[in-house]
Amino acid sequence: QPIYQVTSIDEKPGNKGEDNADINVYPNPATDYLNVDFINIKGSGVMAQMYDVQGKTVLDLKVNTAASQKLDLGKVAKGTYILRFVSPEGEFLKSFRIIKN
């Protein structure tokens, strides 16, 4: 399993183009789940990937962008994580710093 070192959190340039594409994640801090809203994100098969501070993958799943999603954090330990979204083509979409209580 690859280990990633997070050096910064950025949005893909131009992600908020004419179609006002965006991703919202809440609540943050979270306890048992995260709601994810996809706004004008086309296609399906976006990957949600969550990493701990050491870069270990704790969540890696395909999500449907046609509707809001609920990510189950019940098995994720308390701590700080990076949640990133990647298109089916491997293109970075957006990332978030998530706190799990």
PEMOJO-V894798 format. One record per helix or strand of 3 or more residues. SS is the DSSP state (helix for helix, strand for strand). FROM is the first residue (numbers start at 1). LEN is the number of residues. If there is no record, write none. Layout:
ss: (SS:SS)
from: (FROM:FROM)
len: (LEN:LEN)
This chain:
ss: (strand:strand:strand:strand:strand:strand:strand)
from: (22:33:46:57:69:79:92)
len: (5:7:6:7:4:8:9)
